[in-house]
Amino acid sequence: MTLDDCGIAELAAAVATLSNSVQNSAMTQFSDDDVVALMRQLEACKRQLAALDTRLIIEAGERSLHARSGAGKMVPFLRHTLGLSRYDASLRVKVTHHCGEFFEPSGHLRPAVLPVMAEAFAAGDISRDHVRNIMDVMDHLPTDIPTEARTETEQILVSHSREGWPDDLPKIGRDILARLDPDGKVVSDADRRRRRGITLCRPGVDGMSRIEGWITPRTPGVPGCCIRQTRPTRHVQRGGC
């Protein structure tokens, strides 16, 4: 089995040919509908290619490429190998954990944590931004929410994502949680502790740093709180306080 056998060379050649064709040809002969159709088809292709990252990251992990390269962990390995930002590399690893199928020590293949989302992502129906927001909503569901409700929540979010915007997903998630827990009794102290934390973001050009975080309703004591400093300005680490 070679790279040519698996079709990657043909794929790369096809992408280069398509890019050159679109870049160097006049678009005036196409109708408005044709331009919109081209944009949508290209977006679907890019989404499918993005979903392949999951399979390749799993393969790299199984071969311990990150350890053998000296990077130690997968995020720095991806940053060094692909020239990614810390945020992008971390997001790809998180997507892999939620969408990937991993072999357990027993040899059985463990299905994806969010199989409905993983299937839609692989088909190019939803973008990585959709996936990021769906993961965030699902990760913040209380641990005592029944499995059936979790599955239904995932299906609702994915269904919206096929036609809707990623930016709407957090609000939809809040609405779903309000219906699942109208009295606020399902969310436990353990759930609040899991989310609780403060992030000190990287300083800007003026030397000022933005602080983000979550505190419990009783407001934990500041002296005992752990403040973590992260490089990506938009990455929030939770827990630890």
CORMO-V681961 format. One record per residue. RES is the residue in one small letter. SS is DSSP state (hx for helix, st for strand, lp for the rest). PHI is phi in whole degrees, -180 to 180 (999 if undefined). Layout:
RES & SS & PHI
RES & SS & PHI
This chain:
m & lp & 999
t & lp & -120
l & lp & -61
d & lp & -66
d & lp & -64
c & lp & -82
g & lp & 93
i & hx & -67
a & hx & -65
e & hx & -66
l & hx & -64
a & hx & -61
a & hx & -66
a & hx & -67
v & hx & -64
a & hx & -64
t & hx & -64
l & hx & -64
s & hx & -61
n & hx & -65
s & hx & -64
v & hx & -71
q & hx & -68
n & hx & -101
s & lp & -102
a & lp & -75
m & lp & -98
t & lp & -67
q & lp & -77
f & lp & -89
s & lp & -78
d & hx & -60
d & hx & -64
d & hx & -65
v & hx & -64
v & hx & -64
a & hx & -62
l & hx & -64
m & hx & -61
r & hx & -68
q & hx & -67
l & hx & -65
e & hx & -63
a & hx & -62
c & hx & -65
k & hx & -64
r & hx & -67
q & hx & -65
l & hx & -64
a & hx & -63
a & hx & -68
l & hx & -68
d & hx & -56
t & hx & -59
r & hx & -63
l & hx & -72
i & hx & -67
i & hx & -61
e & hx & -63
a & hx & -64
g & hx & -68
e & hx & -65
r & lp & -90
s & lp & 57
l & hx & -64
h & hx & -66
a & hx & -76
r & hx & -68
s & lp & -78
g & lp & 93
a & lp & -71
g & lp & 89
k & lp & -122
m & hx & -69
v & hx & -61
p & hx & -63
f & hx & -63
l & hx & -66
r & hx & -61
h & hx & -71
t & hx & -75
l & hx & -109
g & lp & 68
l & lp & -97
s & lp & -74
r & hx & -61
y & hx & -64
d & hx & -64
a & hx & -63
s & hx & -64
l & hx & -64
r & hx & -63
v & hx & -67
k & hx & -65
v & hx & -61
t & hx & -62
h & hx & -64
h & hx & -92
c & hx & -106
g & lp & -82
e & lp & -108
f & st & -114
f & st & -81
e & lp & -83
p & lp & -55
s & lp & -75
g & lp & 98
h & lp & -79
l & st & -86
r & st & -84
p & lp & -66
a & lp & -62
v & lp & -62
l & lp & -122
p & hx & -66
v & hx & -65
m & hx & -65
a & hx & -62
e & hx & -65
a & hx & -66
f & hx & -67
a & hx & -64
a & lp & -80
g & lp & 83
d & lp & -79
i & lp & -132
s & lp & -95
r & hx & -66
d & hx & -66
h & hx & -60
v & hx & -59
r & hx & -59
n & hx & -74
i & hx & -64
m & hx & -59
d & hx & -63
v & hx & -64
m & hx & -66
d & hx & -68
h & lp & -98
l & lp & -69
p & lp & -59
t & lp & -67
d & lp & -86
i & lp & -67
p & lp & -60
t & hx & -59
e & hx & -62
a & hx & -69
r & hx & -64
t & hx & -62
e & hx & -64
t & hx & -62
e & hx & -60
q & hx & -63
i & hx & -64
l & hx & -65
v & hx & -68
s & hx & -59
h & hx & -65
s & hx & -65
r & hx & -63
e & hx & -124
g & lp & -104
w & lp & -92
p & hx & -60
d & hx & -65
d & hx & -82
l & hx & -64
p & hx & -58
k & hx & -66
i & hx & -62
g & hx & -62
r & hx & -65
d & hx & -65
i & hx & -65
l & hx & -64
a & hx & -63
r & hx & -76
l & hx & -73
d & lp & -137
p & lp & -64
d & lp & -96
g & lp & 68
k & lp & -100
v & lp & -78
v & lp & -67
s & lp & -99
d & hx & -62
a & hx & -65
d & hx & -63
r & hx & -67
r & hx & -66
r & hx & -65
r & hx & -91
r & lp & -67
g & st & 166
i & st & -128
t & st & -117
l & st & -101
c & lp & -77
r & lp & -63
p & lp & -61
g & lp & -83
v & lp & -65
d & lp & -92
g & lp & 85
m & lp & -86
s & lp & -122
r & lp & -89
i & st & -111
e & st & -129
g & st & 167
w & st & -128
i & lp & -125
t & lp & -75
p & lp & -55
r & lp & -86
t & lp & 57
p & lp & -63
g & lp & -63
v & hx & -62
p & hx & -59
g & hx & -93
c & lp & -89
c & lp & -95
i & st & -103
r & st & -109
q & st & -105
t & lp & -123
r & lp & -81
p & lp & -66
t & lp & -70
r & lp & -108
h & lp & -92
v & lp & -112
q & lp & -97
r & lp & -109
g & lp & 82
g & lp & 96
c & lp & -93
